[in-house]
């Protein structure tokens, strides 16, 4: 005697297939959106990244402000 097929079992299987297809569709749409937006590169951002990465590191370091006569050394607590 073989397996008994019921309408409820078929409906459950079809519902699971529908859920799986919807899940794959969502993942495909997310991937499509990511790749579409990755292709649109903002030229201003690219120029800024190039400018920052090619810049001189010594120019970026700000000069230390002058100390007032009443201020303690920065490592006063180590003494």
Secondary structure, 3 states (H helix, E strand, C coil): CCCCCCHHHHHHHHHHHHHHHHHHHHHHHHHHHHHHHHHCCCHHHHHHHHHHHHCCHHHHCCCCCCCCCCCCCCCHHHC
